[in-house]
Amino acid sequence: MLDESCQVHMVSSDEKEIPLLWEYSLGQGQVAVVNLGIYEKSCRGIYASAYSLLGDFCAYPVINGAAFYLDGFPAPLPQGKNAYITKTYGDMDLYTFYINEWWPDLLRLAQKYDIRYTGSLVESSAGGVEPPFEVTGARNRYQYFGAQLLENGGEIGIYGYNHLPLCTEGFESALEQRPELDYQKDLKLKYWKTKNDMAAALQEISRFFGELFSEQNPQVYTPPANILSEEGRQILRNTIPEIRAVAGSYMGGEFSIAQEFAVSGDGLIETPRITYGCYINSDMKLSALSELNMHYVNTHFMYLSDVLNPDLGAELGWPELCRRLEEYMDWLYGAAPEIRRLTGSGTAAAVQRFYYVQAEKKSTETGMELELSNFQDEAWFLIRFNAWEPEESGTSGGKLTRLQGDLYLLKAENQHVTVQRKAVQ
């Protein structure tokens, strides 16, 4: 039983309501306690929030953005029928389902939540790893979906010529020095025969992109299966230099590397995706909550085939999966209504600004000051005021917006920002 002087900020979701995060005063200081018992990347934002409770105020840079990716789309639409679809829609085939049900529902959600989808073009559904690399789908369908993505404020990046990651044989042992992993057996994926074949396939998808969307440049690469070898990354850089960002995995896996929101040594911007699919489990929800507190960011991706995957809830049927996705969006934009709706390239630009900006913080007699270095045109900060309340209209060099309680979002518009204390009545 906690003392009555403790202020509880988080409890468990079960009927016991066990305190998970609380603070209390001790002498002339403040103590924050995290009772999660989990020390993984998925909850680091909870610890960041606890740290922000200490001191008169706490200010730290954030990304401020939410992005939704449609990996491998536009793409050749699947043909034939599937039991998960016919169970709900009768005799409907997959081609009709994606055109008449799946895509209209996603457009409806985009309009409701002002989402700008980032698609990533894939040219072939075949698994060929040797030339010639040729178009296998109807161009008009690529253009139909792509035009609607762009008309709704979205953008299109590159997924690849097909669904195979840019890896040659020996990739798994080089990745984590774990030769027991079998890329082909465990994931049922093929290696590319040579580096030249990988480059030729990328050249073809780049050519095809230009043919379909001549006024666009692909800026984002979403790796198939979230896997990208170092040699594949280098070939990507050399073959499609317009690519600015790699949007892979936040948590990583046996074959995929866990990315951080950062700018890498080769100049590519890392923009990992935190959540995926429509069946968003408790682990993903924890990661999403954590990253809102850590970086004020949310990144989510879906595959065209997710609705057919039993591991991702296909047995529930598309109407239920769509409802759950909408429920997640409701939670996200309810919890963070001020978060910016970004595309993949917009997220990359935001990460770049976040990564380079540095702040020197100072308390003053009238409030606080931030002196920024490596400032470009804007920067975003979360600020928690523990000892005093700010005067929002008394902010110079930026704009301060209250999120909830004593937590505020600051848009810095100048390298020098001051925030005034609200006068005590």
VEXGUKOL-602483 format. One record per residue (C-alpha): residue in one letter; y, x, z. Coordinates in steps of 0.25 Angstrom, whole numbers, plus 5000, padded with zeros to 4 digits. Last residue first. Layout:
% VEXGUKOL-602483
AYXZ;...
//
This chain:
% VEXGUKOL-602483
Q513949884966;V513350024963;A513950074950;K512950094939;R512650244937;Q513150304923;V512250364913;T512650484905;V512150534892;H512450664885;Q511650704872;N512050574866;E511450444862;A510450434873;K509650304874;L509350284888;L508250184893;Y508250144907;L507350124919;D507850074932;G507249934931;Q506949904916;L507349964903;R508849984905;T509650034893;L510550154893;K511250194880;G511750334878;G512850444878;S513550374890;T512850264899;G513750184908;S513350054901;E511950064907;E512550094921;P511350164928;E510750124941;W510450224952;A509350294959;N508150274950;F508750274936;R507650284926;I507950334913;L507150334900;F507850414889;W508050404874;A508750504865;E509750484853;D510350554841;Q509750694844;F509750754858;N509050894859;S509750904873;L510250784881;E511150784893;L510850664902;E511750614913;M511650534925;G512450434934;T513850444940;E513750564949;T512850634939;S511350654938;K510850744927;K509850744916;E509650844905;A508850784894;Q508050834882;V507850774869;Y506750834859;Y505550744861;F506350614863;R507050634850;Q505850674842;V505050564849;A506150464844;A506050514830;A504550504830;T504650364835;G505550324824;S504550394814;G503450304820;T504350174820;L505150134832;R505450014840;R506350064851;I505950034866;E507049944873;P506049834876;A505049924883;A504149844892;G504349714883;Y504249794871;L502949854875;W502349734882;D502549644870;M502049754860;Y500749754868;E500649604868;E500849604853;L499749704852;R498849614860;R499149494852;C498849574839;L497549614845;E497249474849;P497549424834;W496849534828;G495449514835;L494949544849;E493749614843;A494749714836;G495149774850;L495349914847;D493949964849;P493549854840;N494349904828;L494649804817;V496149774823;D496349924824;S496149944809;L497549944804;Y497850044815;M498850024827;F499850114834;H500750114846;T501850194851;N502650164863;V503850244869;Y504750254881;H504250394883;M503650404897;N503850254902;L503450194889;E502350294887;S501750254900;L501750104897;A501050134883;S500050224889;L499650124900;K499550014889;M498650114881;D497750134893;S497749984895;N497249944881;I498049904869;Y497249824860;C498149814848;G498049964843;Y498650084848;T499550144860;I500250274862;R500550324848;P500950464847;T502250514841;E502250664839;I503350714830;L502950824820;G503850944820;D502651044820;G502851074835;S502750934839;V503850834842;A503350744854;F502850614859;E501450674863;Q500250664855;A498750654860;I497850724850;S496850644842;F495350684842;E494850644856;G496050564859;G497550564859;M498450484869;Y499750474861;S499050474848;G499650504834;A500950474828;V501350604820;A502750614817;R503750674806;I502950654793;E503850684781;P503050824780;I501850754774;T500950864769;N501350974778;R501550904791;L500250824788;I499550954785;Q499951014798;R499550884806;G498150884799;E497951034803;E498350994817;S497350874817;L497850734818;I497150614824;N497750484828;A496550414821;P497350434808;P498650514811;T499950434811;Y500950514803;V502450474804;Q503550504794;P503150444781;N504350444772;Q504750304766;E505450274753;S504250294744;F503350204753;L502050174744;E502050294735;G502650394746;F501550344756;F500550374745;R501050514742;S501050544757;I499650484758;E499150574747;Q499750704753;L499150674766;A497750664759;A498050794752;A498450864765;M497150814771;D496350864759;N497050994760;K496651014774;T495251004771;K494050904772;W494750804780;Y493850764792;K493250624792;L493350524804;K492250444811;L492950464824;D491850524833;K490950574822;Q492050634812;Y492950694823;D491850744832;L492250784846;E491250884852;P492151004846;R493250974857;Q494251084855;E495350974856;L495850964842;A495151084835;S493751034838;E494150894833;F494750954820;G493651034815;E493550964802;T494850924796;C495850824802;L497050744797;P496550604802;L495750514792;H496250374790;N496650394776;Y497850454768;G498550464781;Y499250394792;I500650414787;G501950344791;I502550204787;E503750144794;G504150014801;G505449934800;N504849804796;E505049824781;L504349964782;L503049904788;Q503149784778;A503249884766;G502049964771;F501149844772;Y501449804758;Q501549944752;Y500149984758;R499649854753;N500249874739;R499650004737;A498249954738;G497350054745;T496450174741;V497550274737;E496950404734;F496550544740;P495750624731;P495450704739;E494550724751;V494550664765;G494250514761;G494150414772;A494550294764;S495550194770;S496650264761;E498150274761;V498550264776;L500050244779;S500550244793;G501350124798;T502450124808;Y502749984813;R504149954817;I504049854829;D505149754831;Y504349684842;K504149544835;Q504349594821;A503249704822;L502349604829;R502449514817;L502249634808;L500949664815;D500449524814;P500749514799;W499949644797;W498749604805;E498649454800;N498849434785;I498749574779;Y497849644789;F496949524789;T496949504774;Y496349644772;L495449634783;D494749504778;M494849364783;D493649284784;G493949224798;Y495249284804;T494849314819;K493349354818;T493649394803;I494549504808;Y493649564819;A492449554809;N493149634798;K493249594783;G493449674771;Q494549774767;P495449854776;L496849874771;P497250004765;A498350064774;P499750034778;F499450064789;G498650184795;D499250174808;L500150054811;Y501150114822;F501950054832;A503150124838;A503950104851;G505150194855;N505950254866;I505550404865;V505950444879;P506850554886;Y506850554902;A507850504912;C507550494927;F508550444937;D508850464952;G507550544954;L506150494954;L505750364947;S505650434933;Y504450514938;A503650384940;S504050344926;A503550474920;Y502250454928;I502050314921;G502350384908;R501250484910;C500250364909;S499450384896;K499550534897;E498650534909;Y498750554924;I498150424929;G498050394944;L499150284942;N499750294956;V501150354952;V502050374964;A503550404963;V504250464975;Q505750464977;G506650564984;Q507650574996;G506550535006;L505450464999;S505750344990;Y504650264983;E504050254970;W502850174964;L501850184952;L500450134952;P500450034963;I499149954963;E499349814958;K497949764964;E497849654954;D497749744942;S498949804934;S499149924943;V500549934949;M501850004944;H503250024949;V503050014964;Q504250044973;C503850094986;S504650064998;E503649955002;D502550065005;L501350064996;M500050005000;
//
